[in-house]
Structures are given as structure tokens and as C-alpha cells.
Amino acid sequence: MNQVVSGSKYRAYPEYKGSGVEWLGDIPTHWKVARLKHLAQIKNGQDYKTVEATSGYPVMGSGGKFTYATKFMYDKESVLLGRKGTIDKPLYINEPFWTVDTMYYTEINKDVPAKYLHYLALTIQFDRYSTNTALPSMTQEHLGNYSFGVPEREMERRQIANFLDHETAKIDTLIEEQQSLIRLLKEKRQAVISHAVTKGLNPGAPMKDSGVEWLGEVPAHWEVIKTKRFFSLECHPAPVNNDMELLSVYTDIGVRPRKSLEQKGNKASTTDGYWIVKQGDLVVNKLLAWMGAVGYSDFDGVTSPAYDILRKRRDLNPKFFHYLFRTKQTQSEFKRWSRGIMEMRLRLYFEELGQILMPFPPPSEQNDIVSNIETLEFQYDGIITEAELQIGYLQERRTALISAAVTGKIDVRNWVAPKQKEQAVEVI
């Protein structure tokens, strides 16, 4: 164990001993095994509704701060742990806070640095306590009795926390760079698509005023016509006892077979009476059309009666309108024409959708635009996929580094934070 840890620039501790805990394995000889309840007191959160406010102290849930409270529950550093629902996302907080009744908070012992406890908590094997219930839960007893290998001395615990603060910050910076790249690429891709479906591919084409405020100028040879002139509403129920593919429409990816994306959760017990979808149709989620839930179907199948099915009634490329209907400009127009008493109740019915004026290039030009967009998407998606893979690698490295440090697989007692100039050239 005194060799460099595999794949790491850090060395192992000189000597190890058995921990006596099967899943924990060996720990450095000068470490001990301690249960969480001997490192901190675990306390229950409380319902926040009686103290909720528009400003004040943060109310913490499993996803972080989500509202404010007039009072605080605890005003020292703490590690928050899930009791019900999302149980595998421990949080660190260093300000007065309130936490909800589906969370625990911790009153941490003086000789246990709070950041160190947070890193320890990130290594809890929550899947050991998972159940088949729809809502995962974690008891105080299970959490309190969870065993860790920990250094005897506070100084070494603090050194591990300082090391991980520094190293994870570097990794987090790299992750944010990749996430920013993905956001930029998606914005650029959407801007190029939006321009192509509203202005065409020829920058030198003569333009005309479309007469439609949201659309502005369009190529002079394009038509601007009502949607009902080139799409018809075709909502026909599927036969009884059918075995047709169940389809759904998603705001981010369009129309897909539901079974390929929703392995868990509610499933339709029968699709009798669902609307028939043919390959080439556009499927519109009336409730979420203004958020982009509309798309071209590559599949034959059926879909919920909550959706509308649009079928072309003249020569056109439906994929062109898939891209057009998913632009921000068109979504804003969909929202303007939708009916409902509040934003999340808005519905776009074909009665209104059919009245919306849309650009209509010649079919051959629609084909060219679609081909251009598909080539563009292939290029952008390739770069985005690479960035996502890099994020996955960095997240795995972050998790592995935390685990290695807090379980004693690497020895960071002699680690010294690099000076600022050295940090500028340091690589992971």
C-alpha cells in the first residue's frame, strides 16, 4: 500500500490496518472507525410554511435554497442530509438557515471540521439503504450508525478538507467551462436554426416585409400564410386492444417512443382511444406548445388525447415546421395565442394555431433548409457530446478524489496549497 495509488499523483499512507467494517476495508493504522452520531448530532428539520417570507434566512431543501424564512433553525456550519425523497445529496451550509421536514441538519462536534464532515457524507453508500418504494427514505438510526474511517487528530481532518476544497474547486472550474461551452453551442445552434427558418439560407436574397410583427422581413419569394392552409387537424382514435407504439412529445428532443425514455413512473394501462400518429405528422402538446413541446414524428404510433396531431395538406417538408415551431419567436407567438386563466394553464388549440401566420418557403427550399440544419445539428451535437463526456469524466474524478482522500487511500498530510502563480500553470 506504500506505492503511488493507481492512476494518481498522490501516495498512499505507509501502513494500513483492517477496519473491521466489510465495505470500508483497510484504513491507515493511526485512524479509527467512528459512527456519524459520534461526529455530529443529527437533528430533524421542520415545516417552513409558518415562517416563509420573501426575504430573510434561506430555507434549505434537498436541492438547496428554494425560499426564505423569518427565523433560522440553526446558525452554525452544518451538513444537511436527506430524510425523504432525494437522500443522496448532502449539502454544506455556513450561514443561519431553516431546513424542511424532509431533511436532517447536523450539530457538528468541535473537533470535526464541517467541510470535512461534508466530504465524509458524500461517500455514504446510500444505495445500501435503497428500497423499492417510490419515495426513498433514510432514518436517523441508519445515518447515525453509519461508520467512517477517520483520523484521530483534528489537524489531519482539516488538512483533508483543505486539500479537497482546493482540488475540487479546480475540477468544478473545468466542469463550469464545459457547461458554459455547451450553453454557448446550444444558443448558437438555436440562433442559426431560427435565422434559417425565418430568413432562408441566401444572405443576398431580396427581402420583403412579412406584415407580421414577430417575423419581420422574409425573402421576397416566400409566402406568409395561415397555418391551417398547410396543416389540418387529424385526431383519430386508435382501435380497441391495439398494440401500437406509445409516443410522447418532449420540449428538448421532440417526439419519441415513451418506453425508450420513461422506464419508471406512470404508464398508460391502455391506449384505446388514443390519437393515431403517422410518420411525418407533427405532434403538439396543447398545454406546453409555448414551451417547445411540439415536434415531427419519425414513428407510427399513438399518443395521448391531450395532444393535437397535425398532418400536411399540401406539398411541404414537415421537418421545416418542426424547426420553425420550436424557435423562441414562434413559441412566443404560440403563447400569445394560447388560452387559459394562468400561465401554466395556457393551452394552444388548433382553432387559434390555425390562424397564426407562418413563413412558407417553396418546398424545394424547405428541403434545402432542413438538410442544412441537419448537417449543422450533427456538427454541434458532436461537440456537445464531447463536452458532456468530459463533464462526466471530471465528475467521476471529483467523486473518486473525495473518496480516496476521506477513506485514507491517499496521504495528503504533507500537501501544501500551491502559490497563486503555480496555480495558473497547474493541471489536474
Secondary structure as UniProt FT lines:
FT   TURN            6..7
FT   STRAND          16..18
FT   TURN            22..24
FT   STRAND          26..28
FT   TURN            29..30
FT   STRAND          31..35
FT   HELIX           36..38
FT   STRAND          40..44
FT   HELIX           49..51
FT   STRAND          52..53
FT   STRAND          57..61
FT   TURN            62..63
FT   STRAND          64..69
FT   STRAND          78..82
FT   STRAND          91..93
FT   STRAND          97..99
FT   TURN            101..102
FT   STRAND          103..108
FT   TURN            110..111
FT   HELIX           114..121
FT   TURN            122..123
FT   HELIX           126..129
FT   HELIX           140..144
FT   STRAND          147..151
FT   HELIX           154..199
FT   TURN            203..204
FT   STRAND          207..209
FT   TURN            213..215
FT   STRAND          217..219
FT   TURN            220..221
FT   STRAND          223..226
FT   HELIX           227..229
FT   STRAND          231..233
FT   TURN            240..241
FT   STRAND          246..250
FT   TURN            251..253
FT   STRAND          254..257
FT   HELIX           258..260
FT   TURN            272..273
FT   STRAND          275..277
FT   TURN            279..280
FT   STRAND          282..285
FT   TURN            286..288
FT   HELIX           289..291
FT   STRAND          294..296
FT   STRAND          301..303
FT   TURN            305..306
FT   STRAND          307..312
FT   HELIX           318..325
FT   HELIX           328..337
FT   HELIX           343..345
FT   HELIX           350..353
FT   TURN            354..355
FT   STRAND          357..360
FT   HELIX           363..406
FT   TURN            407..408
FT   TURN            413..414
FT   HELIX           420..425
//
